[in-house]
Structures are given as structure tokens and as C-alpha cells.
Amino acid sequence: MQNRKIVPRKLAGFWELEPEKELLFETMLDKIKQVFLKYAFLPLDTPVMELSEILLAKSGGDIDKEIYRITKGSTDACLRYDFTVPLARYVAMNEGSLTFPFKRFQIGKVYRGERPQKGRYREFYQCDADIIGNEKLSMVADAECICLYKDIFASLGLKGVVEISSRKLLFSLVEDLGLKEKFNQIATILDKFDKIGEKEVSSLLQELDICEKATNSLIKFVSIKGDFENIEKSLNFVSKSTAFKEALEQLKQLDQFLKNMNAENSYTFNMGIIRGHNYYTGTVFEAYLDGKRNLGAVGGGGRYDDLASYFSERKLPGVGMSIGISRLFDICLQNNLLDSNFTAKNKLSIIPLGDTLNQCLTLCSQIRKEGIACDVMFEEKSFKSKLKDANRLGVPFVVIIGEDEVASGKFAVKNMETGEQKLLSKEELIKQMR
């Protein structure tokens, strides 16, 4: 009986890039990392899997339905769906040795078992930066996290806008309406306002036995947007409670910090930003590419004052931002938003002619030592085939080395774009490649 061949295929919703795109993607990650470092954030890597009691401590909402849960023997674990809860666990475990405020960034894969669709994956890369305080945390931290988007977009040659709101404002309003016990359900519904519209949101709120007057107040609240001066006027009429006024004052302070940090024109306020995670307690925000809001958010984050309380008696408030880099990368490719020269490819390939392979390998090693990307096309193919391969790979320069070149110490260097060919010494070649 013949062995049956298995049809090669991959799980739906799991990301996979061909090498050329992966090189482009890695360049994006490097640029983002440099921005995080510029803001004095430190790198951290946490496990892909966490104990279920840790990861599910305070998730709630639709997220619970999307978590990959794995049991093996007595171990009950989950694949991380973001980096925030693992961070809270890490800080609680190491609080005695950390310097606060603790600023960390993390770049890696996360997992969500949602329905795969365009721009949404079950496995994807996320880039996070968070600031954790000891007992208290200034609104400057919120402003720093929001400012990161401006510099990250700029480093990628993009322009974006961050839309800011406050869960604390919404909670105060819900409490005023006597609906405190239904807050999580209300927040989940209002978070879908942009997607399903006012009529459907109203219907879902009424299914929770929320009266028409309260429903109208909630819909009016999430419809408020603009610069701070304009939203302040609208919000002053929403609630007169002390908690509501305190939350509004925090947004006012945030607005001033952002202006002081030269972030004007890179953010706006939109009370319809709710965020799906129930651990958010204050400022929340989402990032969009400028003029392309219809493509959806490419990042988001917010303030979480109580998350670490599940792991520590110490109050460890935090705020963080995140970019769904897989999603952003897809959007950039589909809309031609990245320059084709965005990433540095292999600068040159060396083609041996005759019995010169050993000399080619020596030269390649010397060029690499100078920090220049280089390889030797050592396969037993025709010269013409190797030129075609170099062209297909997008290599800008080809070095042709035959026995005459070895004897003279001058190598034929071909510019693959112009077709121009020069004879250069090793020193001249290295200088030109630099």
C-alpha cells in the first residue's frame, strides 16, 4: 500500500509571510522598537502561555469567548490574548525589585480565537508599551503612551490620529442612571456603536430593560466628539456628579500635557471609544491612520488602575498603548503606504565564474565583516540563470568573479537597475557599498 501524501495547508487565521514581506515586516518592528527605546521604555518578554486563573482574572466581555484554553494533566493554561495581564502578573511578582514608574515594551505574538476575516487573525503580532506606577500614576503617563503613536507613525512614514475617551466618565454616567450593576453589559454594547449604528445599539440597550430616557442619555454621550474645548461644553450638561467632574478634569489635564508635548493635530476626543477589555478604568484611546478611519483601528489602549489588585495587595496603577502590527502591515501593503525601499535588502550577490568559488567565499566573508549584506550564488546554474535569480530577489548589485578578476584583484560590479558595469578593487567595492 502506497503512502498517501498529506495536502500541505495551514490553520485559518494564522499569519505567514513570504521572505520578502517578512523582511519588510521586520524593518517595521525595528523602527517601532527604536521609538520605544527613545522614550526610555525597557524590553520585556513574557511566556506565550499563562495559567488560566491568571489570564482570566479580569477579562470579561467578548474576550472570554476568544481565548485559547489548554489543559494537560492538572495544568490549566491559556494562550495570551494580549500583553497587559501578563505584565500585571510580572510586576506583582517582581514589585520589590522594580523602579517605579516602570516603563516596559513588548513585541510578540498573541492569540485570539475569533472568526478569521480580512485584517483579523487568530495569531498576530502586537507591540505594547506600558507604564506602571506605585500607588499613584500621573496623567503624564497617559500622555506619553498617546504620543508614542505620533512618533511611531512618523518613523514608518505614516500619519495617524488618536481618538481619546474615558471609561471613568461613562461609569459615572451609568452610576447616575442607576445602572451600575449593568455597566459591563452596557459598555460591551456601546463599544459596537460605530459598527452597528444607533438604532441597533438602542435596541440592545432596551433588551437590558434600560428605559428610553437612559438609553437616549447613553447614546448622546457616545456621540460627543471634537477637540477638548468643544467636548467639555457638551459634557458639562451630561452629569453634575463629583466623579464625573473629576474624570472630566483628568481629560482636561491630559489635553494640556499633550499640547505641551507637541502632539497637537495628532489626537482628538471621541466619547464613542469604549474598548472591549473590562480592566480599563480611566482614559481609553484608539489609533487610526489619518483619513482612513473606515479601515478600522490599528491600535488602542488605556488606563487600568485596579488590574494588579488580583495579584498584589499593593496598588499598582498602569496605562498602556498597543499596535496590532500585523493588521497595520496588511493595511499598508494593500493601500501602497510603504515605500518599496523601506527595508534594506541584500546589497550584492557574488557570481563565481570558473574555479573561483573559494575566492568568492573569502571576499564575501570580508564584505560581511564590514556590515554589508552579501551572499555567494554557489549553485551549479548558468551565469544567465544566476543573473535572473538576482533580479528576482531585487539585489541591486552583482559582483562577477572569474579567474582574470582573481589575478588582477579587480572585480566586475554590475548595477542591476542601470546595467552599468565597473571594475573595482575590494576596497573600492566596500566603499561604494557603504
C-alpha positions in Angstrom: 0.0 0.0 0.0 1.4 3.3 -1.1 1.9 6.1 1.5 -0.7 8.7 1.0 0.6 12.3 0.6 -0.7 14.9 3.1 -2.0 18.0 1.4 0.1 20.9 2.8 -2.1 23.5 4.4 -2.2 25.8 7.4 -4.7 26.7 10.0 -7.1 29.5 9.0 -6.3 32.9 10.7 -2.6 32.1 11.4 -0.1 34.5 9.8 2.6 33.5 7.4 4.7 35.8 5.2 7.0 35.1 2.3 10.6 36.1 2.9 10.5 39.4 1.1 7.4 40.6 3.1 8.9 39.2 6.3 12.0 41.4 5.7 9.7 44.4 5.3 7.8 43.5 8.4 11.0 43.0 10.5 12.0 46.5 9.4 8.7 47.9 10.8 9.3 46.1 14.1 12.8 47.5 14.3 11.6 51.1 13.7 8.9 50.7 16.4 11.4 49.3 18.8 13.7 52.3 18.3 10.8 54.7 19.2 10.1 52.7 22.4 13.7 52.9 23.4 13.8 56.6 22.6 11.0 57.1 25.2 13.1 55.1 27.8 10.9 52.0 27.8 12.7 48.8 28.6 12.1 45.5 26.7 10.3 42.6 28.4 9.3 39.1 27.1 6.6 37.1 29.0 5.6 33.5 28.3 3.2 32.7 25.4 1.1 30.7 27.9 -0.2 31.7 31.3 -2.1 29.9 34.0 -5.9 30.3 33.3 -6.5 31.7 36.8 -4.0 34.5 35.9 -5.1 35.3 32.4 -8.9 35.1 33.2 -8.6 37.1 36.4 -10.3 40.1 34.9 -11.0 39.7 31.3 -14.8 39.5 30.7 -16.8 40.8 27.8 -16.4 39.2 24.4 -12.7 38.4 25.1 -13.5 35.3 27.2 -15.1 33.7 24.1 -11.9 34.2 22.1 -9.3 32.7 24.5 -7.5 29.5 23.6 -7.6 27.4 26.7 -5.4 24.3 27.0 -5.4 21.6 29.7 -2.7 18.9 30.1 -2.9 16.8 33.2 -3.5 19.1 36.1 -2.3 22.2 34.2 -5.0 24.6 33.1 -3.4 27.3 30.9 -4.4 29.8 28.2 -2.5 31.4 25.3 -2.0 35.1 25.9 -4.6 37.3 24.1 -2.6 40.4 24.9 0.3 41.6 27.0 -1.4 43.6 29.7 -2.5 40.8 32.1 0.9 39.0 31.8 2.5 42.4 32.6 0.4 42.9 35.7 1.4 39.4 36.9 5.1 40.1 36.2 5.0 43.4 38.1 3.2 41.9 41.0 5.8 39.1 41.2 8.8 41.5 41.0 7.4 44.7 42.6 10.1 44.6 45.3 13.0 44.9 42.7 11.4 47.3 40.2 12.0 51.0 39.9 8.7 52.9 39.6 7.3 54.2 37.4 8.2 51.0 35.5 8.2 51.5 31.7 8.3 48.4 29.5 7.6 47.5 25.9 6.9 44.0 24.5 6.7 42.9 20.9 5.4 39.4 20.0 2.6 37.1 19.0 -0.8 36.9 20.7 -3.7 34.6 20.1 -7.5 35.2 19.8 -10.0 32.5 18.6 -12.2 34.9 16.7 -13.6 34.3 13.2 -10.8 34.8 10.7 -11.6 37.6 8.2 -9.8 40.3 6.3 -7.4 42.1 8.6 -8.2 39.9 11.6 -6.2 36.9 12.6 -6.1 34.2 15.3 -2.4 34.6 15.7 -0.9 38.0 15.2 1.9 40.4 16.3 1.3 43.1 18.8 3.5 45.9 20.0 2.8 47.2 23.5 4.2 49.9 25.8 3.0 50.3 29.4 3.9 52.5 32.4 3.2 51.1 35.9 3.1 53.3 38.9 3.5 52.7 42.7 0.2 53.7 44.5 -0.4 56.5 42.0 0.4 57.4 38.4 0.4 60.9 36.8 -1.7 61.7 33.7 1.7 62.4 32.1 2.0 58.6 31.7 -1.3 58.6 29.6 0.1 61.5 27.5 3.4 59.6 26.9 1.5 56.5 25.7 -0.6 58.5 23.3 2.4 60.5 22.0 4.1 57.2 21.1 1.6 56.7 18.2 2.6 60.0 16.6 6.3 59.1 16.6 5.7 55.5 15.6 3.6 56.6 12.6 6.2 59.1 11.6 9.0 56.5 11.8 7.0 54.4 9.3 6.3 57.3 7.0 2.7 57.4 8.0 0.3 59.8 9.7 -2.3 58.9 12.2 -4.8 60.2 14.7 -5.6 59.0 18.2 -9.2 59.2 19.4 -9.5 59.6 23.2 -12.3 59.0 25.7 -12.7 58.0 29.4 -14.3 54.9 30.8 -14.5 56.7 34.2 -16.8 59.3 32.6 -19.0 56.5 31.2 -19.1 54.7 34.5 -20.1 57.9 36.4 -22.9 58.4 33.9 -24.1 54.8 34.2 -24.0 55.1 38.0 -26.0 58.4 37.8 -28.7 56.5 35.8 -28.9 53.8 38.4 -27.5 51.1 36.2 -24.2 50.4 37.9 -24.7 46.6 38.1 -25.2 46.6 34.3 -22.1 48.6 33.4 -20.1 45.8 31.7 -23.1 44.8 29.5 -23.7 48.4 28.6 -20.0 49.1 27.8 -19.9 46.0 25.5 -22.9 47.2 23.6 -21.7 50.9 23.3 -18.3 49.6 22.1 -20.2 48.4 19.0 -21.7 51.8 18.3 -19.6 52.6 15.2 -20.2 49.1 13.7 -23.9 48.6 14.2 -25.2 52.1 14.5 -27.6 54.0 16.8 -30.8 52.0 16.1 -29.2 48.6 16.8 -27.5 49.9 20.0 -30.7 51.4 21.2 -32.5 48.1 20.6 -29.8 46.1 22.5 -29.9 48.5 25.5 -33.6 48.2 25.7 -33.3 44.4 25.8 -31.4 45.0 29.1 -34.6 46.7 30.4 -33.0 50.1 30.2 -35.6 52.8 29.8 -35.8 55.1 26.8 -34.6 58.1 28.7 -31.5 56.4 29.9 -30.9 54.8 26.5 -31.0 58.3 24.9 -28.6 59.7 27.5 -26.1 56.9 26.8 -26.4 57.3 23.0 -26.0 61.1 23.4 -22.8 60.5 25.4 -21.1 58.3 22.9 -22.0 60.7 20.1 -19.9 63.5 21.6 -16.6 64.2 19.8 -14.2 67.0 18.8 -11.4 69.0 20.4 -11.4 69.3 24.2 -13.0 72.8 24.3 -16.0 71.5 22.3 -16.5 68.3 24.2 -16.2 70.0 27.6 -19.1 72.2 26.7 -21.2 69.2 25.7 -20.2 67.0 28.7 -20.9 69.7 31.3 -24.6 69.0 30.6 -24.3 65.2 30.9 -23.8 64.9 34.6 -23.1 67.0 37.7 -21.7 64.2 39.9 -18.4 64.7 41.6 -16.9 61.5 40.0 -18.0 62.7 36.5 -16.4 66.2 37.1 -13.2 64.5 38.4 -13.0 62.4 35.2 -13.6 65.4 33.0 -10.8 67.3 34.9 -8.4 64.4 34.2 -9.2 64.7 30.4 -8.5 68.4 30.6 -5.2 67.8 32.3 -4.3 65.1 29.6 -5.2 67.6 26.9 -2.8 70.2 28.3 0.0 67.6 28.7 -0.4 66.5 25.1 -0.2 70.1 23.9 2.9 70.7 25.9 4.4 67.6 24.3 3.8 69.0 20.8 1.2 66.4 20.0 -1.4 68.9 18.6 -3.1 67.7 15.4 -2.3 64.1 16.3 -5.3 63.4 18.6 -9.0 64.2 19.1 -11.7 63.3 21.7 -14.5 60.8 20.9 -16.7 59.5 23.7 -17.7 56.6 21.5 -14.3 55.0 22.2 -15.1 52.4 24.9 -12.6 49.5 24.4 -13.6 45.9 24.9 -11.5 45.0 27.9 -13.2 45.4 31.3 -9.9 46.1 33.1 -9.8 49.7 31.8 -10.8 52.2 34.5 -10.0 55.7 33.1 -8.5 57.1 29.8 -9.1 54.9 26.8 -8.0 55.5 23.2 -7.7 54.1 19.7 -5.4 54.9 16.9 -6.4 55.2 13.2 -4.5 56.1 10.0 -5.3 59.7 9.1 -8.1 59.8 6.6 -8.6 56.1 6.7 -10.8 55.5 9.7 -13.0 53.3 7.6 -10.2 50.7 7.6 -10.6 50.4 11.4 -8.3 50.9 14.4 -4.7 49.8 14.2 -4.0 50.3 17.9 -5.5 51.2 21.2 -5.0 51.2 25.0 -5.9 53.0 28.2 -5.6 53.3 32.0 -6.1 50.3 34.3 -5.9 51.3 38.0 -7.1 48.0 39.5 -5.7 45.2 37.3 -2.8 44.2 39.5 -5.1 44.1 42.6 -5.8 40.4 41.6 -2.2 39.6 42.2 -1.0 42.0 44.8 -2.1 44.0 47.9 -0.1 46.9 46.6 -1.9 49.4 44.4 -0.1 49.4 41.0 -1.9 51.6 38.6 -0.9 51.5 34.9 -1.6 52.8 31.4 -0.6 51.3 28.1 -0.8 51.5 24.4 -0.8 48.8 21.8 -0.4 48.5 18.0 -1.8 45.5 16.1 1.2 45.5 13.9 0.0 42.5 11.7 -3.1 44.5 10.9 -1.2 47.7 10.3 1.2 45.9 8.0 -1.7 44.4 6.0 -3.3 47.8 5.6 -0.1 49.4 4.5 0.5 46.7 1.8 -3.0 46.8 0.5 -3.0 50.6 0.2 0.6 51.0 -1.0 1.5 53.0 2.0 5.1 51.7 2.4 8.0 52.8 0.1 9.5 49.8 -1.8 12.9 50.9 -0.4 11.5 50.9 3.1 13.8 47.9 4.0 17.4 47.2 3.2 17.7 44.1 1.1 20.8 42.1 0.3 23.1 44.7 -1.2 25.1 42.4 -3.5 25.5 38.9 -4.8 28.7 37.4 -5.9 28.7 35.1 -9.0 31.7 32.8 -9.4 32.9 32.0 -13.0 35.2 29.0 -13.5 37.1 27.7 -10.5 36.8 30.8 -8.2 34.3 29.7 -5.6 36.8 29.7 -2.7 38.0 33.2 -3.6 34.3 34.3 -3.8 33.6 32.9 -0.3 36.7 34.7 1.1 35.6 38.0 -0.5 32.0 37.6 0.8 33.2 37.0 4.3 35.4 40.2 4.2 32.4 42.2 2.9 30.1 40.9 5.6 32.7 41.8 8.2 32.2 45.4 7.1 28.5 45.1 8.0 27.3 44.8 4.3 24.7 42.2 3.4 26.2 39.9 0.8 25.9 36.3 -0.5 27.6 33.9 -3.0 25.5 32.3 -5.7 27.2 29.0 -5.4 24.6 26.8 -7.1 25.6 24.9 -10.3 23.5 27.1 -12.6 24.3 29.0 -15.8 25.5 32.6 -15.5 22.3 33.8 -17.2 20.1 31.9 -14.6 22.0 33.5 -11.7 21.5 37.0 -13.1 17.8 36.2 -13.4 17.7 35.0 -9.8 19.5 38.1 -8.6 16.9 40.2 -10.5 14.0 38.3 -9.0 15.5 38.8 -5.5 15.8 42.5 -6.1 19.6 42.5 -5.5 20.9 46.0 -6.6 24.5 44.9 -7.4 26.1 41.7 -8.7 29.9 41.1 -8.4 31.2 38.8 -11.2 34.5 37.0 -10.3 36.4 34.9 -12.9 40.0 33.8 -12.9 41.1 37.0 -14.6 39.4 39.1 -11.8 41.2 37.0 -9.1 44.5 37.5 -10.8 44.1 41.3 -11.2 42.3 42.0 -7.9 39.7 44.0 -9.8 36.1 42.7 -9.8 33.3 43.4 -12.3 30.4 45.1 -10.4 27.1 45.3 -12.3 24.4 47.7 -11.3 21.2 45.6 -11.8 19.0 48.7 -12.3 21.0 50.6 -14.8 23.0 47.7 -16.4 26.2 49.8 -15.8 29.3 47.7 -15.1 32.6 48.8 -13.4 35.9 47.2 -12.4 36.6 47.9 -8.7 39.1 46.7 -6.2 38.0 45.1 -2.9 38.5 48.4 -1.1 36.6 50.4 -3.8 33.8 47.9 -3.8 33.3 48.1 0.0 33.5 51.9 -0.1 30.8 52.1 -2.8 28.5 49.6 -1.0 28.7 51.7 2.2 
